[in-house]
Amino acid sequence: MRRAVSVSAELATIQRAVEGVLSLLDVEHLVAGLDAEAGRRVAAVLVLVWCRLRDLDRGVRGIVDPALLWAEHNAALEPQPGDEPDVLLKPMKR
């Protein structure tokens, strides 16, 4: 039997993993010799990842307009021969 995958649940799992790393950085006070500046940089990147995952999840579920997520780096391109299919989030109709 084929089972469906919930994109929202998968995004939430990744978000929880990022939250776990952030809490480890806070609780352990930067383990394994990571200096404070490096720790702040790691935490900043993880916060960015967490926010993008949260926003993508909201766009997938129709809570926010995917147009708010658009940026040059994630612009959909015309498919080329041999490309794997992509999942596209289109702007909500106004």
C-alpha positions in Angstrom: 0.0 0.0 0.0 1.3 3.5 -0.9 1.2 6.0 1.9 1.0 9.8 1.5 3.7 12.0 2.9 2.6 15.1 4.7 4.9 18.0 3.6 3.7 20.0 6.6 4.6 17.2 9.0 8.0 16.8 7.4 8.7 20.5 7.6 7.6 20.5 11.2 10.1 17.6 11.9 12.9 19.6 10.4 11.9 22.7 12.4 12.0 20.7 15.6 15.5 19.4 14.8 16.7 23.0 14.3 15.0 24.0 17.6 16.8 21.1 19.3 20.2 22.3 18.0 19.4 25.8 19.1 18.5 24.7 22.6 21.7 22.6 22.8 23.8 25.6 21.9 22.0 27.6 24.6 22.1 24.8 27.3 25.6 23.5 26.7 27.1 26.9 26.3 28.7 26.0 23.0 30.0 22.5 23.2 33.2 21.1 21.8 35.3 24.2 22.0 33.0 26.3 19.8 33.9 29.9 20.7 31.1 32.4 21.6 31.3 34.2 18.2 31.1 31.0 16.2 28.2 29.9 18.4 26.3 33.1 17.7 26.8 32.6 14.0 25.6 29.0 14.1 22.6 30.1 16.1 21.8 32.9 13.6 21.9 30.6 10.6 19.7 28.1 12.4 17.1 30.8 13.2 17.1 31.7 9.6 16.5 28.1 8.6 13.8 27.7 11.2 12.0 30.8 10.0 12.1 29.8 6.3 10.8 26.3 7.1 8.0 27.8 9.2 7.1 30.2 6.4 7.3 27.5 3.7 5.0 25.3 5.8 2.5 28.2 6.1 2.7 28.8 2.3 2.1 25.1 1.5 -0.9 25.0 3.8 -2.4 28.2 2.4 -2.0 30.2 5.6 0.1 32.9 4.0 0.4 33.9 0.3 3.4 32.2 -1.2 4.1 35.5 -3.0 5.5 36.7 0.4 8.1 34.0 0.2 9.3 34.8 -3.3 13.0 35.8 -3.6 15.5 35.8 -6.5 17.1 32.6 -5.1 13.8 30.6 -5.1 12.2 31.8 -8.3 10.7 29.0 -10.4 12.5 28.5 -13.7 11.1 27.0 -16.9 11.6 23.3 -16.8 14.4 22.0 -19.1 14.5 18.6 -20.7 15.7 16.0 -18.2 14.8 18.1 -15.1 13.0 16.4 -12.3 9.5 17.8 -11.5 9.3 20.6 -9.1 6.5 21.5 -6.6 5.5 25.1 -7.3 3.7 27.4 -4.8 1.7 29.9 -6.8 0.5 33.3 -5.4 -3.0 33.3 -4.0 -5.7 34.9 -6.1 -6.8 38.2 -4.8 
